[in-house]
Amino acid sequence: MTEQATAADSIFVGGGGEDYSVPQRLLLKYGNRHGLIAGATGTGKTVTLQILAEGFSASGVPVFMADVKGDLAGIAAAGSAEGKLHEAFAKRSAQIGFDLQYRAFPVIFWDLFGEKGHPVRATVAEMGPLLLSRLLQLSEPQEGVLNVAFRLSDEEALPLLDLKDLQALLNFVAENAETISGRYGLVSKDSVGAIQRRLLVLENEGGGNLFGEPALDLADLMTVDASGAGRISILAADRLMNSPRLYATFLLWLLSELFEILPEVGDPDKPKLVFFFDEAHLLFTDAPKALISKVEQVARLIRSKGVGVYFITQNPADVPDTILGQLGNRVQHGLRAFTAKDQKDLAKAAETYRPNPRFKIDEAIRDVGTGEAVTSLLEAKGVPGVAERTLVRPPSSQLGPLDATARAAVMAGSPVRGKYDQVLDRESAFEKLRARAETAARDAAELEQRQAEEKREFERARRYDADGYREAKPKRSSGGSRSDSIGTAFAKSFARQLGTKSGQAIIRGVLGSIFGKR
């Protein structure tokens, strides 16, 4: 690392060199050039994530990260200056020349399920058809139907806020499949049914909690406390990891939203936000090309908006080359090479580092112990630093999970306390389609009553002319003379069904099943 790097403009990562006395620093002005933390299980990735989050926070940079194993919450409490762990930390700090000061950091806890943190939600419209298709594992024809539903939502002013909105709109699409197909291309009722079944599975997994209002205000992720320290947003993800596709899709949505709303800032002195994406392989496993392209685009362009993205995974090979090449700051913990594939991945990982004449990089990556890593941090002008064997510094905050009492205390003092607790259910597609159906039911009932009255009048009425006795003809309705629009097709189709007693029975069943449950 360059001599110009100081504590004010960089983050101390650890000590390098032969005796681990050479400071290895991550320059804040290159903190938005993204990064990688990789290594096998148990090699120290979580501690590295923790000390980087501490460093950014202490420098006034807000952080977002997911707590996959439940052991990152301790960052909200100061580490202990007693016991064997403290003795080990003190010894390491002395060896690498680090002044260890225990302290807590400002934390906001979030939880998609609303159990271990503030509820976090997005609207269906914000999620969009691409990410929703990925989440639901839809086929190409099914994704096409979902895109049609989103188009109808825009054109017919039917807001998609939560899952019941989307389910009601899909029922609308199925009911009017013939009319909609004529305008947008083939819409199969079978495809609609398949999407509905996927939505049911998502609901059963608890994914319905993600969708609704109040939606997450991204500004709440980019705040500092009264002392100027960046707040660390921690997403409780231990339960969320039971639905890995939901986890990956949510984090990608969050990145995409940041990309959409943040202005260009060029190369700031320090990032506006740093985003840690743990278990990054879940984002790329079996991902379609369109999704990979989206991730690549976001990673390439979001740094100009002041956001740094750090991927955490076991093996660098988990990250596509097009994205891996954009990750400037790297901390590579130990990789084990037990198989031919492992050896190939190890060699590939070593090739991406700037050589160090003192050691072979592949051997160093294989041999480093727990808490040690091969680092390459960007230097002046954004040039990759020479690979260095680095002893990672100890954390200043508590290592391990936070107990329930301490977590509750953090929640009680949260700056967003009460903002997201109550679900807001304003008028949207569900309510509007229900209103249309109820109007159609009333109109159809009135039509049936008029037709019955006309029939009774017809049976009583007689007219005579020169030729004798002639029965009057019933009046014919003038309805249907103008072509149906997509917006009125739903109501009219219900009205047509309601022209008969059997139609009334059908619609009562439909309304009961679709709209009866809130």
HUPE-V208051 format. One record per residue. N is the residue number from 1. RES is the residue in one letter. SS is DSSP state (~ for helix, > for strand, _ for the rest). PSI is psi as a letter, one per 20 degrees, with the letter a starting at -180 (NA if undefined). NEAR is the number of other C-alpha atoms within 12 Angstrom. Layout:
# HUPE-V208051
[[N/RES/SS/PSI/NEAR] [N/RES/SS/PSI/NEAR]]
This chain:
# HUPE-V208051
[[1/M/_/q/34] [2/T/_/q/22] [3/E/_/h/15] [4/Q/_/i/16] [5/A/_/p/23] [6/T/_/r/17] [7/A/_/h/22] [8/A/_/h/20] [9/D/_/j/26] [10/S/>/r/37] [11/I/>/p/39] [12/F/>/o/41] [13/V/>/h/47] [14/G/>/a/46] [15/G/>/p/34] [16/G/>/a/33] [17/G/_/r/26] [18/E/_/h/17] [19/D/_/j/18] [20/Y/_/k/27] [21/S/_/i/23] [22/V/>/o/25] [23/P/>/p/37] [24/Q/>/o/44] [25/R/>/q/44] [26/L/>/o/45] [27/L/>/p/44] [28/L/~/h/42] [29/K/~/i/36] [30/Y/~/j/40] [31/G/~/h/46] [32/N/~/j/42] [33/R/~/j/46] [34/H/_/r/43] [35/G/>/r/42] [36/L/>/p/47] [37/I/>/o/46] [38/A/>/q/46] [39/G/_/q/44] [40/A/_/r/31] [41/T/_/p/20] [42/G/_/j/20] [43/T/_/i/31] [44/G/_/j/34] [45/K/~/g/40] [46/T/~/h/44] [47/V/~/h/39] [48/T/~/g/44] [49/L/~/g/46] [50/Q/~/g/42] [51/I/~/h/39] [52/L/~/g/47] [53/A/~/g/48] [54/E/~/g/46] [55/G/~/g/42] [56/F/~/g/46] [57/S/~/g/42] [58/A/~/h/34] [59/S/_/j/37] [60/G/_/j/34] [61/V/_/o/43] [62/P/>/q/42] [63/V/>/q/48] [64/F/>/p/47] [65/M/>/q/46] [66/A/>/p/44] [67/D/>/n/38] [68/V/_/g/32] [69/K/_/i/24] [70/G/_/j/29] [71/D/_/j/27] [72/L/_/i/42] [73/A/~/h/46] [74/G/~/i/38] [75/I/~/i/46] [76/A/~/i/41] [77/A/_/q/29] [78/A/>/q/26] [79/G/_/r/28] [80/S/_/p/26] [81/A/_/k/21] [82/E/_/r/14] [83/G/~/r/11] [84/K/~/h/11] [85/L/~/g/18] [86/H/~/g/24] [87/E/~/g/16] [88/A/~/g/20] [89/F/~/g/33] [90/A/~/g/27] [91/K/~/g/19] [92/R/~/g/28] [93/S/~/g/28] [94/A/~/h/21] [95/Q/~/h/27] [96/I/~/j/30] [97/G/_/k/26] [98/F/_/p/30] [99/D/_/n/20] [100/L/_/o/29] [101/Q/_/o/21] [102/Y/_/p/25] [103/R/_/q/25] [104/A/_/r/31] [105/F/_/q/43] [106/P/_/p/41] [107/V/>/q/47] [108/I/>/p/43] [109/F/>/p/47] [110/W/>/q/38] [111/D/>/p/36] [112/L/_/h/39] [113/F/_/i/28] [114/G/_/k/25] [115/E/_/g/23] [116/K/_/j/32] [117/G/_/a/34] [118/H/>/p/40] [119/P/>/q/34] [120/V/_/p/43] [121/R/_/q/39] [122/A/>/q/35] [123/T/_/q/35] [124/V/~/g/41] [125/A/~/h/36] [126/E/~/h/30] [127/M/~/g/34] [128/G/~/q/32] [129/P/~/h/33] [130/L/~/g/35] [131/L/~/h/38] [132/L/~/h/40] [133/S/~/h/34] [134/R/~/g/37] [135/L/~/h/38] [136/L/~/i/31] [137/Q/_/l/28] [138/L/_/q/29] [139/S/_/r/21] [140/E/~/g/19] [141/P/~/h/22] [142/Q/~/h/32] [143/E/~/h/28] [144/G/~/g/26] [145/V/~/h/38] [146/L/~/h/44] [147/N/~/h/31] [148/V/~/g/34] [149/A/~/g/43] [150/F/~/h/35] [151/R/~/g/26] [152/L/~/h/29] [153/S/~/g/33] [154/D/~/g/19] [155/E/~/h/15] [156/E/_/j/24] [157/A/_/l/22] [158/L/_/n/33] [159/P/_/p/34] [160/L/_/o/40] [161/L/_/g/38] [162/D/_/a/39] [163/L/~/h/39] [164/K/~/h/36] [165/D/~/g/38] [166/L/~/g/43] [167/Q/~/g/37] [168/A/~/g/41] [169/L/~/h/46] [170/L/~/h/44] [171/N/~/h/36] [172/F/~/g/44] [173/V/~/g/41] [174/A/~/g/32] [175/E/~/h/30] [176/N/_/k/33] [177/A/~/h/30] [178/E/~/g/21] [179/T/~/g/26] [180/I/~/h/30] [181/S/~/h/21] [182/G/~/h/14] [183/R/~/h/16] [184/Y/~/j/23] [185/G/_/r/16] [186/L/_/p/23] [187/V/_/o/31] [188/S/_/p/30] [189/K/~/h/25] [190/D/~/h/20] [191/S/~/g/28] [192/V/~/g/36] [193/G/~/h/24] [194/A/~/g/27] [195/I/~/g/40] [196/Q/~/h/31] [197/R/~/h/20] [198/R/~/h/27] [199/L/~/h/33] [200/L/~/g/20] [201/V/~/g/20] [202/L/~/g/27] [203/E/~/g/22] [204/N/~/h/13] [205/E/_/i/24] [206/G/_/j/24] [207/G/~/i/36] [208/G/~/h/30] [209/N/~/h/33] [210/L/~/h/40] [211/F/>/p/38] [212/G/_/a/36] [213/E/>/q/32] [214/P/_/p/26] [215/A/_/q/33] [216/L/_/p/31] [217/D/_/o/22] [218/L/~/h/27] [219/A/~/h/22] [220/D/~/i/31] [221/L/~/i/36] [222/M/_/l/32] [223/T/_/r/31] [224/V/>/r/29] [225/D/_/a/25] [226/A/_/h/12] [227/S/_/i/14] [228/G/_/j/18] [229/A/_/p/26] [230/G/>/p/34] [231/R/_/q/42] [232/I/>/o/46] [233/S/>/p/46] [234/I/>/o/44] [235/L/>/o/43] [236/A/>/o/36] [237/A/_/j/37] [238/D/_/g/27] [239/R/_/h/25] [240/L/~/h/33] [241/M/~/i/28] [242/N/~/i/18] [243/S/~/m/25] [244/P/~/h/29] [245/R/~/h/31] [246/L/~/g/36] [247/Y/~/g/39] [248/A/~/g/34] [249/T/~/g/38] [250/F/~/g/41] [251/L/~/h/39] [252/L/~/h/39] [253/W/~/g/36] [254/L/~/g/38] [255/L/~/g/40] [256/S/~/g/32] [257/E/~/g/28] [258/L/~/g/37] [259/F/~/h/29] [260/E/~/h/18] [261/I/~/h/18] [262/L/_/q/23] [263/P/_/r/17] [264/E/_/p/18] [265/V/_/i/18] [266/G/_/c/21] [267/D/_/n/24] [268/P/_/r/24] [269/D/_/h/21] [270/K/_/q/36] [271/P/_/q/37] [272/K/_/h/42] [273/L/>/q/46] [274/V/>/p/46] [275/F/>/o/46] [276/F/>/p/43] [277/F/>/n/42] [278/D/_/q/42] [279/E/_/l/39] [280/A/_/h/38] [281/H/~/h/26] [282/L/~/h/29] [283/L/~/h/35] [284/F/~/i/32] [285/T/_/p/21] [286/D/_/k/17] [287/A/_/p/27] [288/P/_/r/21] [289/K/~/h/15] [290/A/~/h/17] [291/L/~/g/28] [292/I/~/g/26] [293/S/~/h/19] [294/K/~/g/26] [295/V/~/g/36] [296/E/~/g/29] [297/Q/~/g/22] [298/V/~/g/30] [299/A/~/h/38] [300/R/~/h/29] [301/L/~/h/31] [302/I/~/i/37] [303/R/~/h/40] [304/S/~/i/31] [305/K/~/j/30] [306/G/_/j/37] [307/V/>/p/48] [308/G/>/p/46] [309/V/>/p/50] [310/Y/>/o/43] [311/F/>/p/47] [312/I/>/p/44] [313/T/>/r/38] [314/Q/_/h/34] [315/N/_/p/38] [316/P/~/h/41] [317/A/~/i/33] [318/D/~/h/30] [319/V/_/p/35] [320/P/_/q/27] [321/D/~/h/18] [322/T/~/h/19] [323/I/~/h/31] [324/L/~/h/35] [325/G/_/i/25] [326/Q/_/j/33] [327/L/_/o/38] [328/G/_/h/38] [329/N/>/p/46] [330/R/>/p/49] [331/V/>/o/54] [332/Q/>/o/51] [333/H/_/a/49] [334/G/_/p/40] [335/L/_/p/45] [336/R/_/p/32] [337/A/_/n/22] [338/F/_/h/12] [339/T/_/r/11] [340/A/~/h/11] [341/K/~/g/15] [342/D/~/g/22] [343/Q/~/h/21] [344/K/~/g/20] [345/D/~/h/27] [346/L/~/g/36] [347/A/~/h/26] [348/K/~/g/22] [349/A/~/g/40] [350/A/~/h/35] [351/E/~/h/20] [352/T/_/j/31] [353/Y/_/q/36] [354/R/>/p/27] [355/P/_/q/22] [356/N/_/p/24] [357/P/_/i/11] [358/R/_/h/15] [359/F/_/r/20] [360/K/_/p/22] [361/I/~/g/34] [362/D/~/h/35] [363/E/~/h/25] [364/A/~/g/31] [365/I/~/h/41] [366/R/~/h/31] [367/D/~/i/26] [368/V/_/q/30] [369/G/_/a/26] [370/T/_/p/27] [371/G/_/i/36] [372/E/>/q/38] [373/A/>/r/45] [374/V/>/o/54] [375/T/>/q/48] [376/S/>/o/40] [377/L/_/q/47] [378/L/_/p/37] [379/E/_/a/29] [380/A/~/q/20] [381/K/~/j/15] [382/G/~/k/25] [383/V/_/p/19] [384/P/_/p/30] [385/G/_/q/29] [386/V/>/p/29] [387/A/_/p/37] [388/E/>/p/46] [389/R/>/p/45] [390/T/>/p/43] [391/L/>/o/43] [392/V/>/p/47] [393/R/_/q/45] [394/P/_/q/44] [395/P/_/q/47] [396/S/_/h/36] [397/S/>/r/39] [398/Q/_/p/34] [399/L/_/o/33] [400/G/_/a/24] [401/P/_/r/25] [402/L/_/p/30] [403/D/_/r/20] [404/A/~/h/16] [405/T/~/g/13] [406/A/~/h/23] [407/R/~/g/30] [408/A/~/h/22] [409/A/~/g/20] [410/V/~/g/32] [411/M/~/h/31] [412/A/~/h/18] [413/G/_/j/19] [414/S/_/q/27] [415/P/_/i/25] [416/V/_/j/28] [417/R/_/p/21] [418/G/_/i/16] [419/K/_/h/20] [420/Y/_/j/28] [421/D/_/g/25] [422/Q/_/p/17] [423/V/_/p/24] [424/L/>/p/18] [425/D/_/m/23] [426/R/_/r/18] [427/E/_/p/21] [428/S/_/b/31] [429/A/~/g/37] [430/F/~/g/35] [431/E/~/h/30] [432/K/~/g/28] [433/L/~/h/38] [434/R/~/g/35] [435/A/~/g/21] [436/R/~/g/28] [437/A/~/h/36] [438/E/~/h/27] [439/T/~/g/22] [440/A/~/h/31] [441/A/~/g/33] [442/R/~/g/22] [443/D/~/h/25] [444/A/~/h/28] [445/A/~/g/26] [446/E/~/h/18] [447/L/~/g/24] [448/E/~/h/24] [449/Q/~/g/18] [450/R/~/g/19] [451/Q/~/h/20] [452/A/~/g/18] [453/E/~/g/16] [454/E/~/h/20] [455/K/~/g/18] [456/R/~/g/15] [457/E/~/h/17] [458/F/~/g/18] [459/E/~/h/16] [460/R/~/h/14] [461/A/_/q/16] [462/R/_/q/15] [463/R/>/q/15] [464/Y/>/q/11] [465/D/>/a/10] [466/A/_/h/7] [467/D/_/i/7] [468/G/>/b/9] [469/Y/>/p/11] [470/R/>/p/14] [471/E/_/q/15] [472/A/_/q/18] [473/K/_/q/16] [474/P/_/q/19] [475/K/_/q/15] [476/R/_/p/13] [477/S/_/p/12] [478/S/_/i/7] [479/G/_/q/14] [480/G/_/j/15] [481/S/_/h/8] [482/R/_/q/9] [483/S/_/q/12] [484/D/_/p/17] [485/S/_/r/20] [486/I/~/h/29] [487/G/~/h/26] [488/T/~/i/24] [489/A/~/h/29] [490/F/~/g/37] [491/A/~/g/31] [492/K/~/h/32] [493/S/~/h/33] [494/F/~/h/36] [495/A/~/g/32] [496/R/~/g/27] [497/Q/~/h/28] [498/L/_/i/31] [499/G/_/i/28] [500/T/_/r/22] [501/K/~/h/17] [502/S/~/h/14] [503/G/~/h/22] [504/Q/~/g/25] [505/A/~/g/18] [506/I/~/g/20] [507/I/~/h/32] [508/R/~/h/22] [509/G/~/g/14] [510/V/~/g/25] [511/L/~/h/26] [512/G/~/h/16] [513/S/~/h/16] [514/I/~/g/26] [515/F/_/i/27] [516/G/_/h/15] [517/K/_/p/13] [518/R/_/NA/15]]
